[in-house]
């Protein structure tokens, strides 16, 4: 039997000429979250991202054996 978990991360846009500033600022946070879950036995099975207004939402879907 599998156990599932969803992690949502939100990053807000700011006024800048660097159009990749969200990717640059979120990379370390997302990697830390992936490492944290991997240490607990979770596997990343899917990802998704969406934007709404000035925010970008990243969704990380994990699973592990129960």
C-alpha positions as CSV (number, residue, x, y, z in Angstrom):
1,X,0.0,0.0,0.0
2,X,1.2,3.5,-0.8
3,X,1.1,6.7,1.2
4,X,1.0,10.0,-0.6
5,X,1.9,13.6,0.3
6,X,1.6,17.0,-1.4
7,X,4.0,19.9,-0.7
8,X,3.0,23.3,-1.9
9,X,5.5,26.1,-2.2
10,X,4.7,29.7,-3.1
11,X,7.0,32.4,-4.4
12,X,6.1,35.9,-5.2
13,X,7.2,38.0,-8.1
14,X,9.0,41.3,-7.7
15,X,9.8,44.2,-10.0
16,X,13.1,43.3,-11.7
17,X,14.5,43.0,-15.1
18,X,15.6,39.4,-14.4
19,X,12.7,37.3,-15.7
20,X,14.2,34.2,-14.0
21,X,14.4,35.6,-10.5
22,X,11.8,33.2,-9.1
23,X,13.6,30.2,-10.4
24,X,16.9,31.4,-9.0
25,X,15.5,32.2,-5.6
26,X,13.4,29.1,-5.3
27,X,16.0,26.5,-6.4
28,X,17.7,26.2,-3.0
29,X,14.4,26.0,-1.1
30,X,13.0,23.3,-3.4
31,X,16.2,21.3,-3.3
32,X,16.2,21.4,0.6
33,X,12.6,20.2,0.6
34,X,13.4,17.3,-1.8
35,X,16.4,16.3,0.4
36,X,14.2,16.5,3.5
37,X,11.5,14.2,2.1
38,X,14.1,11.8,0.6
39,X,15.6,11.4,4.0
40,X,12.2,10.3,5.3
41,X,11.8,7.7,2.6
42,X,9.5,9.7,0.2
43,X,10.0,9.6,-3.6
44,X,9.1,12.5,-5.8
45,X,6.6,11.2,-8.4
46,X,5.3,14.3,-10.0
47,X,5.5,18.1,-10.1
48,X,3.3,20.9,-11.2
49,X,3.5,24.7,-11.2
50,X,1.0,27.5,-11.9
51,X,0.9,31.2,-11.6
52,X,-1.8,33.4,-10.1
53,X,-1.3,37.1,-10.1
54,X,2.2,37.9,-8.8
55,X,2.7,34.4,-7.3
56,X,4.0,31.1,-8.6
57,X,2.8,28.0,-7.0
58,X,5.0,24.8,-7.1
59,X,3.4,21.5,-6.2
60,X,5.6,18.5,-5.3
61,X,3.9,15.1,-5.2
62,X,5.5,12.4,-3.1
63,X,4.8,8.7,-2.4
64,X,6.3,6.0,-0.2
65,X,5.5,2.5,0.9
66,X,3.4,2.3,4.0
